[in-house]
Amino acid sequence: MTRLPILIYAAIAVSSYILGAIYLFSPTFMPYHAVAVGEEWNAVAEGYQVLIGALLDVAGGGWLALGLSLTALIAVPIRRGERWARYAAPLIVLAFNIPTGWATITVLTQSPASPPWYGPVGTCAAALLALLIDRPWQKSGAGPTN
């Protein structure tokens, strides 16, 4: 089998670390958030800043957890070809990115903002592609590293 699924999951993990760090350590919301709410960060009431900052931290933490989960799965069980891990990786990616994509598309369709909806949608597509390439449902072979 090909190592391509591992590379796809690794790319998702790296991008998740990057997005996690951006969102977790950002002192303000993103530029598209300002467009969505119609105000720059400094014009948003302090209480809302606290709430929005906390939600950004949750999103950042989610991306970091996704990256760590994929890294742990790639490091041992996926490389060993363990079937449960080969199902778990795309499931974890989808579990985070479907609601993230839904939220992003909601902002796109219900505000004047242009959020990066293609990120979670593309990540879901990449995870499904990795699953289809990997084919863990086939009993022959031990996994993507054979």
N, CA, C and O atoms as a MOPAC input file, in Angstrom:
PM7 MOZYME 1SCF
protein

 N      0.81900 1    -1.19600 1     0.00000 1
 C      0.00000 1     0.00000 1     0.00000 1
 C      0.86200 1     1.26000 1     0.00000 1
 O      2.03900 1     1.23300 1     0.36000 1
 N      0.26600 1     2.32100 1    -0.39800 1
 C      0.96500 1     3.59600 1    -0.50000 1
 C      1.06200 1     4.31300 1     0.85700 1
 O      0.26200 1     4.06300 1     1.75900 1
 N      2.01900 1     5.17700 1     0.98200 1
 C      2.18000 1     5.99200 1     2.18900 1
 C      1.41700 1     7.31200 1     2.07500 1
 O      1.45500 1     8.14400 1     2.98200 1
 N      0.73500 1     7.48800 1     0.96300 1
 C      0.03800 1     8.74900 1     0.72200 1
 C     -0.95900 1     9.10700 1     1.82500 1
 O     -1.01500 1    10.27600 1     2.20900 1
 N     -1.74800 1     8.16900 1     2.35600 1
 C     -2.64800 1     8.56000 1     3.46000 1
 C     -1.89700 1     9.14800 1     4.64900 1
 O     -2.36900 1    10.10900 1     5.25700 1
 N     -0.75000 1     8.59500 1     4.98900 1
 C      0.03400 1     9.14000 1     6.09800 1
 C      0.47200 1    10.56700 1     5.78600 1
 O      0.43100 1    11.43100 1     6.66200 1
 N      0.88600 1    10.82200 1     4.56000 1
 C      1.29300 1    12.17400 1     4.17500 1
 C      0.12400 1    13.14400 1     4.23900 1
 O      0.29100 1    14.29000 1     4.65500 1
 N     -1.05200 1    12.69700 1     3.83400 1
 C     -2.24300 1    13.54900 1     3.89600 1
 C     -2.56500 1    13.88000 1     5.35300 1
 O     -2.79500 1    15.04000 1     5.69500 1
 N     -2.58100 1    12.85100 1     6.21300 1
 C     -2.86600 1    13.10500 1     7.62800 1
 C     -1.79000 1    13.98000 1     8.26600 1
 O     -2.09400 1    14.80400 1     9.12900 1
 N     -0.55500 1    13.80900 1     7.85500 1
 C      0.52800 1    14.64800 1     8.39400 1
 C      0.34600 1    16.10300 1     7.96300 1
 O      0.56500 1    17.01500 1     8.76000 1
 N     -0.04800 1    16.32500 1     6.72400 1
 C     -0.29300 1    17.69100 1     6.25100 1
 C     -1.44600 1    18.32900 1     7.02400 1
 O     -1.39000 1    19.50700 1     7.37700 1
 N     -2.48800 1    17.54500 1     7.28500 1
 C     -3.60800 1    18.05200 1     8.07600 1
 C     -3.13900 1    18.37600 1     9.49400 1
 O     -3.54000 1    19.39300 1    10.06100 1
 N     -2.30000 1    17.52600 1    10.06600 1
 C     -1.79000 1    17.76500 1    11.41700 1
 C     -0.97600 1    19.05900 1    11.46600 1
 O     -1.16500 1    19.87400 1    12.36900 1
 N     -0.08300 1    19.25000 1    10.51400 1
 C      0.75800 1    20.45800 1    10.49100 1
 C     -0.11200 1    21.70600 1    10.33800 1
 O      0.07900 1    22.69200 1    11.05000 1
 N     -1.06100 1    21.66100 1     9.41200 1
 C     -1.92600 1    22.83700 1     9.23500 1
 C     -2.77100 1    23.07500 1    10.48400 1
 O     -3.07800 1    24.22000 1    10.81500 1
 N     -3.14700 1    22.00500 1    11.17600 1
 C     -3.91000 1    22.14600 1    12.42000 1
 C     -3.06900 1    22.80700 1    13.51000 1
 O     -3.57300 1    23.64100 1    14.26200 1
 N     -1.79500 1    22.43800 1    13.59900 1
 C     -0.90200 1    23.09300 1    14.56300 1
 C     -0.79400 1    24.58400 1    14.26100 1
 O     -0.83600 1    25.41400 1    15.17000 1
 N     -0.65500 1    24.91500 1    12.99400 1
 C     -0.50900 1    26.31900 1    12.60700 1
 C     -1.77200 1    27.10700 1    12.93800 1
 O     -1.70400 1    28.16700 1    13.56100 1
 N     -2.93600 1    26.58200 1    12.51600 1
 C     -4.19300 1    27.27200 1    12.80400 1
 C     -4.44900 1    27.34200 1    14.30500 1
 O     -4.93300 1    28.35400 1    14.81300 1
 N     -4.12500 1    26.27400 1    15.00400 1
 C     -4.30200 1    26.27100 1    16.45100 1
 C     -3.49600 1    27.37000 1    17.11400 1
 O     -4.00000 1    28.08400 1    17.98100 1
 N     -2.24800 1    27.50400 1    16.70800 1
 C     -1.39500 1    28.54700 1    17.28800 1
 C     -1.90600 1    29.93900 1    16.93300 1
 O     -1.91300 1    30.83600 1    17.77700 1
 N     -2.33200 1    30.11800 1    15.68900 1
 C     -2.84700 1    31.42600 1    15.26900 1
 C     -4.05800 1    31.81600 1    16.10800 1
 O     -4.11900 1    32.92000 1    16.65100 1
 N     -5.01300 1    30.90800 1    16.20800 1
 C     -6.24300 1    31.23200 1    16.93400 1
 C     -6.02300 1    31.30900 1    18.43800 1
 O     -6.61100 1    32.16500 1    19.10100 1
 N     -5.19900 1    30.44400 1    18.98300 1
 C     -4.98000 1    30.43000 1    20.42700 1
 C     -4.22400 1    31.66900 1    20.90200 1
 O     -4.50000 1    32.18800 1    21.98400 1
 N     -3.28500 1    32.13700 1    20.11000 1
 C     -2.44100 1    33.24200 1    20.55000 1
 C     -2.79700 1    34.59000 1    19.92600 1
 O     -2.08400 1    35.57200 1    20.13100 1
 N     -3.87500 1    34.64600 1    19.17700 1
 C     -4.28300 1    35.90600 1    18.56500 1
 C     -4.85600 1    36.84600 1    19.61800 1
 O     -5.72500 1    36.44200 1    20.39100 1
 N     -4.38500 1    38.09800 1    19.66400 1
 C     -4.91300 1    39.04500 1    20.64400 1
 C     -6.25800 1    39.66100 1    20.22600 1
 O     -6.92600 1    40.30200 1    21.03600 1
 N     -6.64900 1    39.46400 1    18.96500 1
 C     -7.91500 1    39.99400 1    18.44300 1
 C     -8.56100 1    38.93800 1    17.55800 1
 O     -7.99300 1    37.87200 1    17.32000 1
 N     -9.76000 1    39.25500 1    17.07600 1
 C    -10.34700 1    38.32700 1    16.13300 1
 C     -9.74600 1    38.50800 1    14.74700 1
 O     -8.96400 1    39.43100 1    14.51700 1
 N    -10.11200 1    37.62500 1    13.82700 1
 C     -9.54800 1    37.64100 1    12.48000 1
 C    -10.18900 1    38.76900 1    11.65800 1
 O    -11.27900 1    39.23000 1    11.99700 1
 N     -9.53400 1    39.21100 1    10.59700 1
 C    -10.09800 1    40.29100 1     9.78400 1
 C    -11.51500 1    39.98800 1     9.26000 1
 O    -12.35600 1    40.88400 1     9.20100 1
 N    -11.77300 1    38.74400 1     8.88600 1
 C    -13.12100 1    38.43800 1     8.39700 1
 C    -14.15200 1    38.49400 1     9.52300 1
 O    -15.33500 1    38.70900 1     9.26100 1
 N    -13.72500 1    38.30500 1    10.76800 1
 C    -14.64100 1    38.47800 1    11.89600 1
 C    -15.07500 1    39.94400 1    12.00100 1
 O    -16.24000 1    40.23300 1    12.27400 1
 N    -14.13800 1    40.85700 1    11.78400 1
 C    -14.47000 1    42.28600 1    11.84400 1
 C    -15.50700 1    42.63400 1    10.78400 1
 O    -16.42500 1    43.41200 1    11.04000 1
 N    -15.36200 1    42.06300 1     9.60100 1
 C    -16.34300 1    42.30200 1     8.54200 1
 C    -17.69200 1    41.70900 1     8.94100 1
 O    -18.73100 1    42.33200 1     8.72200 1
 N    -17.68200 1    40.52100 1     9.52100 1
 C    -18.92600 1    39.85100 1     9.90500 1
 C    -19.70700 1    40.65200 1    10.94000 1
 O    -20.92700 1    40.77500 1    10.83600 1
 N    -19.01400 1    41.19700 1    11.93800 1
 C    -19.70900 1    41.94500 1    12.99500 1
 C    -19.83900 1    43.42900 1    12.66900 1
 O    -20.56400 1    44.14900 1    13.35600 1
 N    -19.15600 1    43.89100 1    11.64400 1
 C    -19.25800 1    45.29100 1    11.23300 1
 C    -18.50600 1    46.24800 1    12.12100 1
 O    -18.79600 1    47.44400 1    12.13200 1
 N    -17.53000 1    45.73600 1    12.87800 1
 C    -16.73600 1    46.58400 1    13.77200 1
 C    -15.31700 1    46.04200 1    13.87200 1
 O    -15.07700 1    44.83700 1    13.79600 1
 N    -14.40400 1    46.95800 1    14.04400 1
 C    -13.03700 1    46.55300 1    14.33500 1
 C    -12.96000 1    46.09500 1    15.78600 1
 O    -13.84300 1    46.40400 1    16.58600 1
 N    -11.90700 1    45.36100 1    16.12400 1
 C    -11.75700 1    44.79100 1    17.46300 1
 C    -11.87700 1    45.85000 1    18.55600 1
 O    -12.55500 1    45.63000 1    19.55900 1
 N    -11.22700 1    46.99100 1    18.37000 1
 C    -11.21900 1    48.03600 1    19.40600 1
 C    -12.60100 1    48.63400 1    19.65200 1
 O    -12.84100 1    49.21800 1    20.70900 1
 N    -13.51400 1    48.49600 1    18.68400 1
 C    -14.86300 1    49.04400 1    18.84200 1
 C    -15.82000 1    48.05600 1    19.50800 1
 O    -16.93100 1    48.42800 1    19.88400 1
 N    -15.40200 1    46.82200 1    19.65300 1
 C    -16.24800 1    45.79600 1    20.27200 1
 C    -16.20200 1    45.96800 1    21.78500 1
 O    -15.13300 1    46.17700 1    22.36000 1
 N    -17.35600 1    45.88100 1    22.42000 1
 C    -17.43400 1    46.04000 1    23.87600 1
 C    -16.53400 1    45.02500 1    24.57100 1
 O    -16.35100 1    43.90400 1    24.09800 1
 N    -15.97500 1    45.44800 1    25.70700 1
 C    -15.00100 1    44.61800 1    26.42000 1
 C    -15.55200 1    43.23000 1    26.76300 1
 O    -14.83700 1    42.23700 1    26.62800 1
 N    -16.79400 1    43.14700 1    27.19700 1
 C    -17.39600 1    41.85900 1    27.52300 1
 C    -17.44300 1    40.93100 1    26.31400 1
 O    -17.18600 1    39.73300 1    26.43400 1
 N    -17.77000 1    41.48300 1    25.15500 1
 C    -17.77900 1    40.68400 1    23.93000 1
 C    -16.36100 1    40.28400 1    23.52600 1
 O    -16.14200 1    39.19100 1    23.00500 1
 N    -15.40300 1    41.17400 1    23.76800 1
 C    -14.01400 1    40.82000 1    23.48600 1
 C    -13.58600 1    39.60800 1    24.30600 1
 O    -12.91800 1    38.71200 1    23.79000 1
 N    -13.96700 1    39.57900 1    25.57400 1
 C    -13.63400 1    38.43800 1    26.42700 1
 C    -14.27500 1    37.16700 1    25.87300 1
 O    -13.62000 1    36.13100 1    25.75800 1
 N    -15.55400 1    37.25600 1    25.53400 1
 C    -16.27200 1    36.09500 1    25.02100 1
 C    -15.68800 1    35.61700 1    23.69200 1
 O    -15.43900 1    34.42400 1    23.52000 1
 N    -15.47300 1    36.52700 1    22.76500 1
 C    -14.91700 1    36.16300 1    21.45800 1
 C    -13.50900 1    35.60500 1    21.62100 1
 O    -13.14900 1    34.62800 1    20.96500 1
 N    -12.71400 1    36.21700 1    22.48600 1
 C    -11.36400 1    35.70200 1    22.74800 1
 C    -11.40000 1    34.27800 1    23.27800 1
 O    -10.58400 1    33.44300 1    22.88800 1
 N    -12.34400 1    34.00300 1    24.16500 1
 C    -12.48000 1    32.64500 1    24.70000 1
 C    -12.87700 1    31.65800 1    23.60000 1
 O    -12.37600 1    30.53400 1    23.56400 1
 N    -13.77300 1    32.07500 1    22.70700 1
 C    -14.17400 1    31.20200 1    21.60300 1
 C    -13.01300 1    30.95700 1    20.63100 1
 O    -12.87200 1    29.86200 1    20.08700 1
 N    -12.19000 1    31.98100 1    20.42000 1
 C    -10.99000 1    31.79000 1    19.59800 1
 C    -10.04300 1    30.79000 1    20.25700 1
 O     -9.43100 1    29.96600 1    19.57700 1
 N     -9.92700 1    30.86500 1    21.58600 1
 C     -9.08700 1    29.90800 1    22.31600 1
 C     -9.62900 1    28.48700 1    22.16900 1
 O     -8.85700 1    27.54300 1    21.99800 1
 N    -10.93400 1    28.33400 1    22.23400 1
 C    -11.54400 1    27.00800 1    22.06200 1
 C    -11.24800 1    26.47400 1    20.65900 1
 O    -10.87700 1    25.31100 1    20.49700 1
 N    -11.41600 1    27.32700 1    19.65100 1
 C    -11.12300 1    26.89900 1    18.27700 1
 C     -9.64900 1    26.52200 1    18.14200 1
 O     -9.31900 1    25.48900 1    17.56000 1
 N     -8.76900 1    27.35500 1    18.67700 1
 C     -7.33600 1    27.05400 1    18.61900 1
 C     -7.01200 1    25.76000 1    19.32200 1
 O     -6.23300 1    24.95200 1    18.81600 1
 N     -7.60900 1    25.55100 1    20.50200 1
 C     -7.39900 1    24.31000 1    21.22700 1
 C     -7.90500 1    23.10500 1    20.44500 1
 O     -7.28700 1    22.04000 1    20.47300 1
 N     -9.01100 1    23.26700 1    19.75700 1
 C     -9.53000 1    22.17700 1    18.92700 1
 C     -8.56700 1    21.79900 1    17.81400 1
 O     -8.33200 1    20.61700 1    17.56100 1
 N     -8.00300 1    22.81400 1    17.14400 1
 C     -7.03000 1    22.52000 1    16.08900 1
 C     -5.77500 1    21.85900 1    16.65400 1
 O     -5.23400 1    20.92700 1    16.05800 1
 N     -5.31700 1    22.34600 1    17.80600 1
 C     -4.14200 1    21.71400 1    18.42200 1
 C     -4.44200 1    20.26300 1    18.81500 1
 O     -3.60300 1    19.38400 1    18.62300 1
 N     -5.62400 1    20.01400 1    19.35900 1
 C     -6.00800 1    18.64200 1    19.72400 1
 C     -6.09200 1    17.75500 1    18.49100 1
 O     -5.68900 1    16.59300 1    18.53500 1
 N     -6.60900 1    18.29100 1    17.39800 1
 C     -6.66000 1    17.52900 1    16.14500 1
 C     -5.25200 1    17.18500 1    15.67900 1
 O     -4.97500 1    16.04100 1    15.32100 1
 N     -4.36300 1    18.17600 1    15.68400 1
 C     -2.98300 1    17.92800 1    15.27000 1
 C     -2.29800 1    16.88700 1    16.13800 1
 O     -1.62800 1    15.98800 1    15.62900 1
 N     -2.46800 1    17.01000 1    17.45800 1
 C     -1.85600 1    16.03800 1    18.37100 1
 C     -2.43200 1    14.64400 1    18.17600 1
 O     -1.69700 1    13.65700 1    18.18900 1
 N     -3.73300 1    14.56200 1    17.99600 1
 C     -4.37000 1    13.25300 1    17.78700 1
 C     -3.84200 1    12.58100 1    16.53200 1
 O     -3.50000 1    11.39900 1    16.54800 1
 N     -3.77700 1    13.34100 1    15.44300 1
 C     -3.26600 1    12.76100 1    14.19600 1
 C     -1.79900 1    12.36600 1    14.33000 1
 O     -1.38900 1    11.31400 1    13.83900 1
 N     -1.01600 1    13.19700 1    14.98800 1
 C      0.40100 1    12.88300 1    15.17600 1
 C      0.55900 1    11.57700 1    15.94700 1
 O      1.36800 1    10.72500 1    15.57800 1
 N     -0.21300 1    11.42200 1    17.01100 1
 C     -0.13900 1    10.19000 1    17.81100 1
 C     -0.58100 1     8.98100 1    16.99200 1
 O      0.03200 1     7.91700 1    17.07800 1
 N     -1.63300 1     9.13600 1    16.20600 1
 C     -2.10100 1     8.01600 1    15.37600 1
 C     -1.08300 1     7.64400 1    14.29500 1
 O     -0.85200 1     6.46400 1    14.02800 1
 N     -0.48700 1     8.64800 1    13.68600 1
 C      0.51700 1     8.38900 1    12.64300 1
 C      1.75100 1     7.72900 1    13.25400 1
 O      2.31700 1     6.80200 1    12.67500 1
 N      2.16000 1     8.20800 1    14.41700 1
 C      3.41800 1     7.76000 1    15.02800 1
 C      3.46400 1     6.25800 1    15.26200 1
 O      4.50500 1     5.63600 1    15.05400 1
 N      2.36900 1     5.67400 1    15.68500 1
 C      2.41300 1     4.25300 1    16.01700 1
 C      1.33100 1     3.43100 1    15.32500 1
 O      1.65400 1     2.64600 1    14.43300 1
 N      0.05700 1     3.57900 1    15.69900 1
 C     -0.90000 1     2.58900 1    15.19700 1
 C     -1.13800 1     2.62900 1    13.69100 1
 O     -1.31900 1     1.57400 1    13.08200 1
 N     -1.14300 1     3.80500 1    13.07100 1
 C     -1.33800 1     3.83500 1    11.62400 1
 C     -0.13600 1     3.23200 1    10.92100 1
 O     -0.29500 1     2.46800 1     9.96900 1
 N      1.06600 1     3.56500 1    11.37600 1
 C      2.27000 1     3.01200 1    10.74900 1
 C      2.33800 1     1.49900 1    10.90400 1
 O      2.92000 1     0.81200 1    10.06300 1
 N      1.75400 1     0.98200 1    11.96300 1
 C      1.68400 1    -0.47400 1    12.14400 1
 C      0.56600 1    -1.09800 1    11.31400 1
 O      0.48600 1    -2.32000 1    11.18900 1
 N     -0.29000 1    -0.25900 1    10.75100 1
 C     -1.39800 1    -0.75500 1     9.95400 1
 C     -2.60100 1    -1.17500 1    10.77800 1
 O     -3.45400 1    -1.91200 1    10.28400 1
 N     -2.68800 1    -0.72200 1    12.02600 1
 C     -3.81700 1    -1.10400 1    12.86400 1
 C     -5.09900 1    -0.49700 1    12.29400 1
 O     -5.20000 1     0.71900 1    12.13100 1
 N     -6.06500 1    -1.34800 1    11.99700 1
 C     -7.27900 1    -0.92700 1    11.30300 1
 C     -8.06800 1     0.11700 1    12.07800 1
 O     -8.58400 1     1.05900 1    11.47700 1
 N     -8.17500 1    -0.02100 1    13.38100 1
 C     -8.96400 1     0.93300 1    14.14200 1
 C     -8.42500 1     2.35300 1    13.96600 1
 O     -9.19700 1     3.30700 1    13.87200 1
 N     -7.09400 1     2.48900 1    13.92400 1
 C     -6.46400 1     3.80300 1    13.77900 1
 C     -6.66400 1     4.35600 1    12.37600 1
 O     -6.76600 1     5.56700 1    12.18200 1
 N     -6.71900 1     3.46100 1    11.40600 1
 C     -6.91000 1     3.88000 1    10.01900 1
 C     -8.33800 1     4.36800 1     9.77700 1
 O     -8.59100 1     5.10700 1     8.82600 1
 N     -9.26100 1     3.95800 1    10.62900 1
 C    -10.61100 1     4.52100 1    10.62900 1
 C    -10.68700 1     5.75800 1    11.52500 1
 O    -11.38700 1     6.72000 1    11.20900 1
 N     -9.96900 1     5.72600 1    12.63500 1
 C    -10.03800 1     6.80700 1    13.61300 1
 C     -9.51700 1     8.12900 1    13.03900 1
 O    -10.09300 1     9.18200 1    13.31300 1
 N     -8.45200 1     8.09300 1    12.25700 1
 C     -7.85800 1     9.33600 1    11.73800 1
 C     -8.86200 1    10.15000 1    10.91100 1
 O     -9.07500 1    11.32500 1    11.21000 1
 N     -9.48100 1     9.56600 1     9.89000 1
 C    -10.43500 1    10.39100 1     9.13800 1
 C    -11.65600 1    10.77000 1     9.96800 1
 O    -12.21900 1    11.84900 1     9.78300 1
 N    -12.06800 1     9.90000 1    10.87400 1
 C    -13.20900 1    10.21000 1    11.72600 1
 C    -12.92600 1    11.43100 1    12.59800 1
 O    -13.78300 1    12.30400 1    12.73700 1
 N    -11.74300 1    11.49900 1    13.17900 1
 C    -11.36300 1    12.63600 1    14.02100 1
 C    -11.29000 1    13.92000 1    13.19000 1
 O    -11.74100 1    14.97800 1    13.62800 1
 N    -10.72500 1    13.81700 1    12.00100 1
 C    -10.64700 1    14.98300 1    11.11400 1
 C    -12.05200 1    15.48300 1    10.78300 1
 O    -12.32400 1    16.68100 1    10.85900 1
 N    -12.93200 1    14.56900 1    10.42000 1
 C    -14.29600 1    14.95800 1    10.06900 1
 C    -15.05700 1    15.49700 1    11.28500 1
 O    -15.82000 1    16.45600 1    11.16800 1
 N    -14.84700 1    14.87800 1    12.44900 1
 C    -15.55900 1    15.30700 1    13.65800 1
 C    -15.25000 1    16.75800 1    14.00700 1
 O    -16.11200 1    17.46000 1    14.53600 1
 N    -14.04300 1    17.21200 1    13.72200 1
 C    -13.70400 1    18.60700 1    13.99500 1
 C    -14.07800 1    19.51700 1    12.82900 1
 O    -14.60800 1    20.60800 1    13.03800 1
 N    -13.80500 1    19.07400 1    11.60800 1
 C    -13.94500 1    19.97000 1    10.46200 1
 C    -15.35300 1    20.09500 1     9.91400 1
 O    -15.64600 1    21.08700 1     9.24700 1
 N    -16.23700 1    19.14400 1    10.15900 1
 C    -17.62000 1    19.32700 1     9.69700 1
 C    -18.28000 1    20.47600 1    10.46500 1
 O    -18.83400 1    21.37300 1     9.82800 1
 N    -18.24700 1    20.49200 1    11.80600 1
 C    -18.84900 1    21.65500 1    12.47600 1
 C    -18.08800 1    22.96100 1    12.20800 1
 O    -18.69300 1    24.03100 1    12.14600 1
 N    -16.77500 1    22.87200 1    12.05000 1
 C    -15.99900 1    24.06900 1    11.72700 1
 C    -16.41600 1    24.60700 1    10.35900 1
 O    -16.59400 1    25.81200 1    10.18300 1
 N    -16.56600 1    23.71100 1     9.40500 1
 C    -17.01500 1    24.10700 1     8.06400 1
 C    -18.42500 1    24.67500 1     8.09000 1
 O    -18.71800 1    25.67100 1     7.42800 1
 N    -19.29700 1    24.02800 1     8.86500 1
 C    -20.66900 1    24.51600 1     8.98800 1
 C    -20.67500 1    25.94300 1     9.54800 1
 O    -21.37100 1    26.81400 1     9.02600 1
 N    -19.91200 1    26.17200 1    10.59500 1
 C    -19.84300 1    27.50600 1    11.20000 1
 C    -19.29500 1    28.52500 1    10.21100 1
 O    -19.79400 1    29.64600 1    10.11600 1
 N    -18.26700 1    28.12500 1     9.48100 1
 C    -17.64600 1    29.04100 1     8.52400 1
 C    -18.60500 1    29.37600 1     7.38900 1
 O    -18.69500 1    30.52900 1     6.96700 1
 N    -19.31700 1    28.37600 1     6.89800 1
 C    -20.28300 1    28.60500 1     5.81600 1
 C    -21.46500 1    29.43100 1     6.32200 1
 O    -22.02800 1    30.22600 1     5.57000 1
 N    -21.84100 1    29.25100 1     7.57500 1
 C    -22.89400 1    30.08100 1     8.15800 1
 C    -22.47800 1    31.54900 1     8.15900 1
 O    -23.27200 1    32.41700 1     7.79700 1
 N    -21.24900 1    31.83300 1     8.56000 1
 C    -20.75100 1    33.21200 1     8.53600 1
 C    -20.71900 1    33.72300 1     7.09900 1
 O    -21.05300 1    34.88100 1     6.85100 1
 N    -20.32500 1    32.88500 1     6.16200 1
 C    -20.27100 1    33.27100 1     4.75000 1
 C    -21.64800 1    33.64400 1     4.22100 1
 O    -21.79700 1    34.64100 1     3.51500 1
 N    -22.64700 1    32.84700 1     4.56100 1
 C    -23.98400 1    33.04900 1     3.99200 1
 C    -24.84600 1    34.04000 1     4.76800 1
 O    -25.83300 1    34.54900 1     4.23900 1
 N    -24.47800 1    34.31700 1     6.02300 1
 C    -25.34000 1    35.17400 1     6.83300 1
 C    -24.67900 1    36.48000 1     7.27000 1
 O    -25.18000 1    37.18100 1     8.14900 1
 N    -23.54900 1    36.79400 1     6.64300 1
 C    -22.88000 1    38.06000 1     6.93700 1
 C    -22.16200 1    38.51800 1     5.67600 1
 O    -22.05600 1    37.76400 1     4.70900 1
 N    -21.67400 1    39.73800 1     5.68400 1
 C    -20.92900 1    40.21100 1     4.51800 1
 C    -19.47900 1    39.69100 1     4.46100 1
 O    -18.74700 1    40.00500 1     3.52300 1
 N    -19.07900 1    38.91800 1     5.43800 1
 C    -17.68900 1    38.43900 1     5.51700 1
 C    -17.42700 1    37.32800 1     4.50400 1
 O    -18.34600 1    36.66100 1     4.02900 1
 N    -16.16000 1    37.15400 1     4.19200 1
 C    -15.70900 1    36.06800 1     3.31300 1
 C    -14.72200 1    35.19100 1     4.08600 1
 O    -13.51400 1    35.27200 1     3.86100 1
 N    -15.22900 1    34.35300 1     4.99700 1
 C    -14.33600 1    33.50200 1     5.77500 1
 C    -13.73300 1    32.40400 1     4.90700 1
 O    -14.26000 1    32.10400 1     3.83600 1
 N    -12.65200 1    31.81100 1     5.35200 1
 C    -11.97500 1    30.76500 1     4.56100 1
 C    -12.70400 1    29.41300 1     4.66200 1
 O    -12.18700 1    28.46600 1     5.25500 1
 N    -13.90400 1    29.33600 1     4.08100 1
 C    -14.72800 1    28.12600 1     4.11800 1
 C    -14.05200 1    26.94500 1     3.44000 1
 O    -14.31700 1    25.79200 1     3.78100 1
 N    -13.19000 1    27.22800 1     2.49400 1
 C    -12.52400 1    26.18500 1     1.71500 1
 C    -11.54600 1    25.36900 1     2.56700 1
 O    -11.20300 1    24.24500 1     2.20200 1
 N    -11.09400 1    25.92500 1     3.69600 1
 C    -10.17200 1    25.19700 1     4.56800 1
 C    -10.79900 1    23.95400 1     5.16300 1
 O    -10.30800 1    22.85000 1     4.92600 1
 N    -11.87700 1    24.10000 1     5.93600 1
 C    -12.48800 1    22.89500 1     6.49400 1
 C    -13.10800 1    21.98200 1     5.43300 1
 O    -13.08400 1    20.76000 1     5.57600 1
 N    -13.65300 1    22.56200 1     4.38800 1
 C    -14.22800 1    21.73300 1     3.32300 1
 C    -13.12200 1    20.93000 1     2.63700 1
 O    -13.28200 1    19.73300 1     2.39700 1
 N    -12.01600 1    21.57500 1     2.32400 1
 C    -10.88100 1    20.88700 1     1.70500 1
 C    -10.26100 1    19.84700 1     2.61700 1
 O     -9.81400 1    18.79500 1     2.16000 1
 N    -10.23500 1    20.14500 1     3.91500 1
 C     -9.68800 1    19.19000 1     4.88200 1
 C    -10.56500 1    17.95000 1     4.96700 1
 O    -10.05400 1    16.83300 1     5.04600 1
 N    -11.88300 1    18.13700 1     4.95300 1
 C    -12.79100 1    16.97900 1     4.93600 1
 C    -12.57200 1    16.14900 1     3.67600 1
 O    -12.51900 1    14.92000 1     3.73800 1
 N    -12.44600 1    16.81400 1     2.54500 1
 C    -12.20600 1    16.10200 1     1.29000 1
 C    -10.88000 1    15.34500 1     1.33300 1
 O    -10.79800 1    14.21000 1     0.86300 1
 N     -9.84600 1    15.96400 1     1.89200 1
 C     -8.54200 1    15.30300 1     1.99600 1
 C     -8.61300 1    14.07300 1     2.89000 1
 O     -8.01400 1    13.04400 1     2.57600 1
 N     -9.33900 1    14.16900 1     4.00200 1
 C     -9.47600 1    13.01800 1     4.91000 1
 C    -10.22800 1    11.88000 1     4.23600 1
 O     -9.86800 1    10.71300 1     4.39500 1
 N    -11.27200 1    12.21600 1     3.48300 1
 C    -12.01200 1    11.16900 1     2.76200 1
 C    -11.15700 1    10.55200 1     1.67000 1
 O    -11.22400 1     9.34500 1     1.43700 1
 N    -10.35000 1    11.36700 1     0.99600 1
 C     -9.43000 1    10.84300 1    -0.01200 1
 C     -8.42900 1     9.89000 1     0.62400 1
 O     -8.17300 1     8.81100 1     0.08900 1
 N     -7.86200 1    10.27700 1     1.75600 1
 C     -6.91100 1     9.40300 1     2.45700 1
 C     -7.57000 1     8.07900 1     2.83500 1
 O     -6.96500 1     7.01700 1     2.69500 1
 N     -8.80100 1     8.14700 1     3.31100 1
 C     -9.53300 1     6.92900 1     3.66300 1
 C     -9.73800 1     6.03700 1     2.44500 1
 O     -9.55100 1     4.82300 1     2.52200 1
 N    -10.11800 1     6.63200 1     1.33200 1
 C    -10.34400 1     5.84800 1     0.11200 1
 C     -9.05000 1     5.23900 1    -0.42700 1
 O     -9.05400 1     4.11200 1    -0.92400 1
 N     -7.96200 1     5.96800 1    -0.33300 1
 C     -6.66600 1     5.43400 1    -0.77600 1
 C     -6.21100 1     4.31500 1     0.15500 1
 O     -5.70000 1     3.29100 1    -0.30000 1
 N     -6.39600 1     4.51000 1     1.44800 1
 C     -5.94900 1     3.55100 1     2.46000 1
 C     -6.75800 1     2.25500 1     2.41900 1
 O     -6.19700 1     1.16600 1     2.54000 1
 N     -8.06600 1     2.37200 1     2.24800 1
 C     -8.97400 1     1.20800 1     2.20300 1
 C     -8.80200 1     0.27600 1     3.40500 1
 O     -8.47300 1    -0.89500 1     3.21500 1
 N     -9.01100 1     0.75200 1     4.62700 1
 C     -8.81100 1    -0.11100 1     5.79200 1
 C     -9.81500 1    -1.26300 1     5.87100 1
 O     -9.60300 1    -2.22000 1     6.61500 1
 N    -10.88100 1    -1.17500 1     5.12400 1
 C    -11.88500 1    -2.24200 1     5.12700 1
 C    -11.41300 1    -3.48400 1     4.38500 1
 O    -12.01300 1    -4.54900 1     4.52200 1
 N    -10.34400 1    -3.36100 1     3.60100 1
 C     -9.80200 1    -4.53500 1     2.93200 1
 C     -8.94400 1    -5.30800 1     3.91000 1
 O     -8.12600 1    -4.73000 1     4.62600 1
 N     -9.13000 1    -6.60100 1     3.93700 1
 C     -8.41400 1    -7.42300 1     4.92800 1
 C     -6.97800 1    -7.72200 1     4.51400 1
 O     -6.15200 1    -8.02000 1     5.37600 1
 N     -6.65900 1    -7.65400 1     3.24700 1
 C     -5.28800 1    -7.96300 1     2.82200 1
 C     -4.36400 1    -6.80300 1     3.13500 1
 O     -4.73800 1    -5.64200 1     2.97200 1
 N     -3.16500 1    -7.11200 1     3.58200 1
 C     -2.16700 1    -6.08100 1     3.88200 1
 C     -2.33500 1    -5.52900 1     5.28800 1
 O     -3.39100 1    -5.66300 1     5.90700 1
 N     -1.30200 1    -4.92400 1     5.76400 1
 C     -1.30400 1    -4.40300 1     7.12400 1
 C     -1.50100 1    -2.91400 1     7.17700 1
 O     -1.54200 1    -2.35300 1     8.27200 1
 N     -1.62800 1    -2.22900 1     6.03500 1
 C     -1.84500 1    -0.80500 1     6.09600 1
 C     -1.01500 1    -0.03500 1     5.12600 1
 O     -0.41700 1    -0.61300 1     4.21800 1
 N     -0.96400 1     1.26800 1     5.30000 1
 C     -0.35000 1     2.14500 1     4.32100 1
 C      1.16200 1     2.05500 1     4.24200 1
 O      1.74400 1     2.60500 1     3.30700 1
 N      1.81900 1     1.39500 1     5.16600 1
 C      3.27800 1     1.36700 1     5.11600 1
 C      3.81700 1     0.07500 1     4.51600 1
 O      5.02900 1    -0.14100 1     4.51000 1
 N      2.94200 1    -0.78000 1     4.01500 1
 C      3.43100 1    -2.02400 1     3.38400 1
 C      4.05100 1    -1.75600 1     2.04200 1
 O      4.51100 1    -2.68500 1     1.37700 1

